[in-house]
C-alpha cells in the first residue's frame, strides 16, 4: 500500500475500469427499474443507499461491495451513492454520487461523478451526494408513499425523515409530504426472487467459476496439504476467472472441523483417512454461487465413510427431485430429512420407527443440524419471503435455491462407530426451478462416490 504523498501526479484521466462497467447491459437495469416502478405506481418514490466503505482495521478498508438492492437496480458499484426512483415523474431515475476529486482519486480510486453517472447509468438527473439533503424535499414533494429499506442506513433514514418533516411544515405553501413508508427490502426481495435473464446470466457465470474452483481443489487434494492451501487454490481460480472473489467466507474443513457449520479458520493439515468438506462460491457481477462437496483426502472412502456419504447423497438427490414448480422449500426439507433419518436409523444412531423419529426433532437434530435450502442470488442467502402468513410459498419458475442436506457426528458421540466420530458431510447444489423440472446449475462438480474417487488427487 502506498503511504508517501505524490502531489505531482498528473490528474487521472477518467477511464471506466472493467469492474464499473454496467454488465450485463444497461437495458437489464432499466427493465428492473421499470418493473419496480410498475409495482409501486405513480405517486410513490423508492430510495436506496449503495453502501459505504467499511473499515477492516485502523485506517485500512475492505474492498467495497455495493448494497445488493442498489446494484440490482443501478449497476453502479461505488461507495456513498443513493438512488431515487419516482414512477411517472421527472426525473424518474436520479442518482447521487461522490463528486469527482482528482486528489482523492489518486489515493482511493476513480469516481464516476454526476456527469458520467447520467451517461453511463442512464440517470435522468445526477447530483453530488452532498446535495442529497437539499434535493430530497423537492424529489419527495407530492409522493404519497416512500419505499425505503427499514433500518439499513441510519443516516439516510434521518435525511428522508428530515425531508418529510420539511414538506409537512410547508404544507400551507402547497407542499405535499409523504404519509406512508413501506419496506423496500420486501419490494426488492419479491423482484429478485424470480431471476430475470440478466440475473440468471450472472448467476450461471458465478456458479460456473465456483465449479472450476471446486474441480481444481478436488484434483489437487492429497494428504499433507493444509486446508488453507485448498482455500487459496479455490480462490486463485475465482480471481483468475475474473470473479471479485468468494461470495462468502470459504469453508475448508477436514476431520471434525467439518462438523462446524461456518468454520473459516482453514488452518489444519489434511490427514490420510479423513474427509474434507469445502463450502465455497465465487461472486460474479455481485451474484454468487454456493457449492459444497465432501470427499476423502486420499481419494478413497473407508467403508463407514462411504455408508454415511451415500445417505447424504441420497438425501441431496431426493431433495432435487422434489424441487418442482408448486412444491415448497419446506417439502424439500422434509424429503431430505426423511432420507437422512432413515439412514441414521439404518446406522443405529437413532432408534424407533421412522415416523416416530421424524415427529421428535430432538432425536435427530444433533445429526442434521440445519435446514436444507435458501434462496440464492445477489446474496448467498438471497432476498425474498420463504412463507406468507406462515404458509410456505410454492416454488415458481425462475427461482434459484440451494439443496444442502448434511450429517454431522460429534467427536464425542459414543453411539457412533469410533471411525465416524468427528465427521461432517454436506452436499450442496444450486438449483433453478423450471416448468420442465429442476436444473442443477452445479452439475459440473462431481458428487457420486465413484466420480469423486476418480477425480480426487488426480493432479496432486
Ligand atoms: Mn448454502
Boltz pocket constraint, residues with backbone or C-beta under 6 A from the ligand:
constraints:
  - pocket:
      binder: B
      contacts: [[A, 290], [A, 374], [A, 380], [A, 402], [A, 404], [A, 428]]
      max_distance: 6.0
